[in-house]
Amino acid sequence: MSRIFAIATAELGVLCRSPAAWVLTAVFLFAAGYGFATSPATHLETSMRGALSWILFALMFLVPALAARLVTREFEEGTIELTLTAPVSDLEVIAGMYLAGLLTVAGWLAGTLPLAGLLALYGDPDWAVLLSSYLGIALVASLFLALATLGAALARNQALGFVLGAGLILAVWFSGALLSLVPAVTPEAQAALSLANQFDELASGIVDLRAIVLPVSVATVALFLAVRVIETRRWL
């Protein structure tokens, strides 16, 4: 576990010194603020629904860029050779990079808390709905990062890592809509397997175990595959 934290600390240090990482942070906060300021839900419902929609959209593209910076950069610059020859396992390498990404995204989300403070200052928000909404966006962000990590592990440069990561995120996110095209899949099954539907329920204050199990399960599979990709690359 200490080696995972050591890798995560080193990666966070690289991100803190990277202008690109600060640009991603600025874009994320701008998207959240814009959604909060312009959404009718902010004024009529005293909710973060508008801001969360923009946050979700921003994460679909900012998280792949972050993962490419964390993972693919190692292959692009050749520093992965030093990491893989160190006394750490492939699982620890991926876990450390993933943890660094999670802490970065957690910082992004923490930067939106003043918006919730404004709601409390000038309105009377439903705190149960607000908390379940943040739970939903945290689960989705964790899933997006796992998928983007897999895409980045498959790529040889950051541009391709971004494209693969974003592609996996969009494919998984809209898989529920694609299931509607399969006659054998019932509407109930489509709703249960749709990440977008599960997020909408959490954003509405409906906490269902499926909304937690589904993204965690898919994220675990994605990270497992990322570890296998790194294991394969070790011998190439």
Backbone torsions as a table, in degrees:
resi	resn	phi	psi	omega
1	MET	NA	-37.0	-179.6
2	SER	-64.1	-32.6	179.3
3	ARG	-71.3	-33.2	175.8
4	ILE	-63.3	-45.0	179.0
5	PHE	-65.7	-34.9	178.9
6	ALA	-64.7	-43.3	178.1
7	ILE	-64.9	-43.9	-179.9
8	ALA	-61.9	-41.7	179.5
9	THR	-63.3	-42.7	179.4
10	ALA	-63.8	-42.0	-179.9
11	GLU	-67.1	-38.6	177.5
12	LEU	-64.4	-35.8	176.9
13	GLY	-63.3	-40.7	176.9
14	VAL	-63.9	-42.8	179.5
15	LEU	-63.4	-40.6	-179.2
16	CYS	-63.7	-27.4	179.5
17	ARG	-93.2	0.9	-176.5
18	SER	-98.0	120.3	176.1
19	PRO	-59.7	-34.0	-179.5
20	ALA	-61.0	-38.6	-179.9
21	ALA	-65.4	-37.6	178.2
22	TRP	-70.4	-33.3	175.8
23	VAL	-64.6	-43.6	177.9
24	LEU	-59.6	-42.2	178.8
25	THR	-62.0	-43.3	-179.5
26	ALA	-64.9	-41.0	179.6
27	VAL	-64.2	-42.0	179.8
28	PHE	-61.6	-48.7	-178.2
29	LEU	-65.9	-34.6	176.5
30	PHE	-64.4	-44.1	179.8
31	ALA	-61.5	-43.9	179.6
32	ALA	-63.8	-44.5	-179.9
33	GLY	-66.3	-39.1	179.2
34	TYR	-64.5	-45.1	179.0
35	GLY	-62.9	-38.3	179.9
36	PHE	-66.8	-41.6	-174.8
37	ALA	-75.5	-31.2	-172.1
38	THR	-102.0	-13.9	-176.5
39	SER	-77.5	133.3	174.9
40	PRO	-60.9	-27.2	-178.6
41	ALA	-62.3	-31.3	180.0
42	THR	-62.3	-41.5	-174.3
43	HIS	-91.2	-35.2	-174.8
44	LEU	-89.7	-34.7	-177.0
45	GLU	-106.5	-8.9	-173.0
46	THR	51.2	53.0	-178.1
47	SER	-133.9	168.5	179.0
48	MET	-95.8	12.1	-173.2
49	ARG	-56.6	-44.1	179.9
50	GLY	-64.7	-44.0	178.7
51	ALA	-63.6	-40.3	-178.5
52	LEU	-66.7	-33.9	176.9
53	SER	-62.7	-43.3	178.1
54	TRP	-70.1	-36.9	176.8
55	ILE	-61.1	-45.2	178.9
56	LEU	-60.1	-45.7	179.3
57	PHE	-62.4	-42.7	-179.9
58	ALA	-64.6	-40.2	-179.1
59	LEU	-63.2	-31.4	-179.9
60	MET	-58.9	-26.9	-176.2
61	PHE	-115.9	-27.0	179.2
62	LEU	-78.2	-36.6	179.4
63	VAL	-63.8	-43.2	175.2
64	PRO	-60.4	-36.4	177.4
65	ALA	-65.6	-39.8	178.2
66	LEU	-65.1	-45.1	-179.9
67	ALA	-64.1	-39.6	177.7
68	ALA	-62.7	-37.8	178.0
69	ARG	-66.2	-37.8	-177.4
70	LEU	-76.7	-46.3	-170.0
71	VAL	-98.9	-57.4	-173.8
72	THR	-65.4	-31.3	178.3
73	ARG	-56.3	-35.5	179.6
74	GLU	-61.4	-41.3	178.8
75	PHE	-73.4	-38.6	-176.1
76	GLU	-66.3	-39.1	-177.4
77	GLU	-94.0	-5.9	177.8
78	GLY	82.4	2.8	-179.0
79	THR	-74.7	-14.6	177.9
80	ILE	-63.0	-26.5	179.2
81	GLU	-60.5	-44.0	179.4
82	LEU	-66.3	-38.9	-179.1
83	THR	-65.2	-43.7	-176.2
84	LEU	-74.0	-23.1	177.9
85	THR	-88.3	-6.6	175.7
86	ALA	-75.3	161.5	-179.1
87	PRO	-75.2	59.2	177.2
88	VAL	-132.1	150.9	178.8
89	SER	-85.4	163.9	177.9
90	ASP	-62.0	-36.3	177.4
91	LEU	-61.6	-41.5	-179.9
92	GLU	-67.5	-35.2	178.0
93	VAL	-62.7	-50.9	-179.4
94	ILE	-66.1	-42.1	-179.5
95	ALA	-62.6	-40.3	179.3
96	GLY	-65.0	-44.2	178.2
97	MET	-66.3	-39.7	179.6
98	TYR	-65.4	-41.3	179.0
99	LEU	-63.0	-40.6	177.1
100	ALA	-61.3	-41.6	177.2
101	GLY	-64.6	-42.2	179.2
102	LEU	-61.3	-43.5	-179.7
103	LEU	-65.9	-35.1	177.8
104	THR	-66.2	-47.4	179.4
105	VAL	-65.2	-36.6	176.6
106	ALA	-61.0	-37.7	175.6
107	GLY	-64.4	-39.5	176.3
108	TRP	-59.4	-48.5	-177.8
109	LEU	-65.7	-36.2	177.5
110	ALA	-62.4	-30.5	178.9
111	GLY	-67.8	-14.0	178.3
112	THR	-93.1	-6.1	-178.3
113	LEU	-61.5	-33.7	175.6
114	PRO	-58.3	-27.2	176.8
115	LEU	-65.6	-41.9	176.0
116	ALA	-64.0	-34.9	177.0
117	GLY	-63.3	-37.1	177.3
118	LEU	-64.8	-38.5	177.0
119	LEU	-61.3	-43.3	-179.1
120	ALA	-68.0	-32.7	-177.5
121	LEU	-72.4	-39.6	-174.2
122	TYR	-110.6	1.4	-179.5
123	GLY	-150.4	-164.0	-179.5
124	ASP	-132.8	76.0	-176.4
125	PRO	-70.3	156.8	174.3
126	ASP	-83.2	105.2	-173.1
127	TRP	-68.1	-30.1	177.3
128	ALA	-64.3	-43.7	177.7
129	VAL	-65.6	-40.2	-179.3
130	LEU	-63.5	-43.0	179.9
131	LEU	-66.7	-42.3	178.9
132	SER	-67.5	-31.2	176.9
133	SER	-65.5	-43.7	178.1
134	TYR	-67.7	-34.1	174.6
135	LEU	-61.6	-44.3	-179.9
136	GLY	-62.4	-45.3	-177.8
137	ILE	-69.6	-31.9	177.1
138	ALA	-67.2	-42.7	178.1
139	LEU	-64.2	-43.7	180.0
140	VAL	-64.6	-42.2	178.9
141	ALA	-62.3	-40.1	178.1
142	SER	-63.5	-41.0	177.9
143	LEU	-65.4	-47.1	-179.9
144	PHE	-57.9	-42.1	-178.7
145	LEU	-66.0	-38.1	178.1
146	ALA	-64.8	-44.5	178.4
147	LEU	-64.6	-41.8	179.6
148	ALA	-67.0	-33.5	176.7
149	THR	-64.5	-41.4	176.0
150	LEU	-62.1	-47.0	179.1
151	GLY	-60.8	-41.0	-179.7
152	ALA	-67.4	-35.9	179.5
153	ALA	-66.7	-26.5	-179.0
154	LEU	-81.1	-14.2	-171.1
155	ALA	-99.9	161.3	178.6
156	ARG	-104.9	-13.9	177.0
157	ASN	-142.7	164.0	-172.8
158	GLN	-67.0	-34.0	179.5
159	ALA	-63.4	-46.8	179.2
160	LEU	-68.0	-36.3	177.6
161	GLY	-61.6	-39.9	177.5
162	PHE	-64.3	-46.0	-177.9
163	VAL	-62.9	-45.9	-179.6
164	LEU	-65.3	-41.8	179.6
165	GLY	-63.9	-46.7	178.9
166	ALA	-64.3	-37.6	178.8
167	GLY	-63.2	-43.7	178.6
168	LEU	-64.4	-41.2	179.7
169	ILE	-62.0	-48.5	-178.7
170	LEU	-65.4	-39.1	-179.6
171	ALA	-63.9	-44.1	-179.4
172	VAL	-71.1	-40.0	-177.5
173	TRP	-64.2	-40.0	-177.4
174	PHE	-96.6	12.2	179.5
175	SER	-64.7	-31.1	178.5
176	GLY	-63.0	-38.9	178.0
177	ALA	-67.5	-36.5	179.1
178	LEU	-67.0	-31.4	179.4
179	LEU	-64.8	-24.6	179.7
180	SER	-66.2	-17.1	178.9
181	LEU	-84.0	-8.9	-179.7
182	VAL	-95.8	112.7	-176.3
183	PRO	-59.4	-30.7	-175.8
184	ALA	-73.6	-15.8	-178.1
185	VAL	-89.8	122.0	-178.2
186	THR	-74.2	157.7	176.7
187	PRO	-56.9	-35.0	178.8
188	GLU	-65.1	-41.6	178.5
189	ALA	-67.7	-37.8	177.7
190	GLN	-60.8	-44.2	-179.9
191	ALA	-64.9	-39.0	-177.8
192	ALA	-69.7	-31.3	-176.7
193	LEU	-97.4	1.4	-178.9
194	SER	-91.9	115.2	178.0
195	LEU	-64.7	-37.7	179.2
196	ALA	-61.8	-41.2	179.5
197	ASN	-66.2	-41.7	179.7
198	GLN	-64.5	-38.6	178.6
199	PHE	-67.0	-41.0	178.7
200	ASP	-60.0	-38.6	179.0
201	GLU	-65.5	-43.6	178.1
202	LEU	-64.0	-39.7	179.0
203	ALA	-65.9	-20.4	178.4
204	SER	-94.4	0.6	178.7
205	GLY	93.4	7.2	179.9
206	ILE	-96.5	107.9	-178.5
207	VAL	-97.0	111.9	-179.6
208	ASP	-118.7	141.2	-179.1
209	LEU	-58.6	-33.1	-179.9
210	ARG	-63.7	-32.8	-179.2
211	ALA	-68.3	-18.6	177.5
212	ILE	-96.5	-43.7	-175.7
213	VAL	-66.6	-40.8	-175.4
214	LEU	-61.8	-55.5	-179.8
215	PRO	-64.8	-35.5	179.0
216	VAL	-65.2	-40.9	-179.5
217	SER	-65.6	-46.1	-179.6
218	VAL	-65.5	-39.7	178.5
219	ALA	-63.4	-40.3	179.1
220	THR	-62.8	-43.5	178.4
221	VAL	-63.1	-42.5	-179.4
222	ALA	-62.8	-42.5	179.7
223	LEU	-68.7	-37.3	175.7
224	PHE	-60.2	-43.6	178.7
225	LEU	-66.8	-35.7	177.9
226	ALA	-63.5	-39.8	177.2
227	VAL	-62.8	-42.2	179.3
228	ARG	-64.4	-36.5	177.6
229	VAL	-63.3	-44.2	178.7
230	ILE	-63.4	-39.5	178.2
231	GLU	-61.9	-40.9	179.2
232	THR	-65.6	-41.9	-178.7
233	ARG	-66.5	-27.4	-179.8
234	ARG	-60.1	-31.1	-175.3
235	TRP	-101.1	3.5	179.0
236	LEU	-92.3	NA	NA
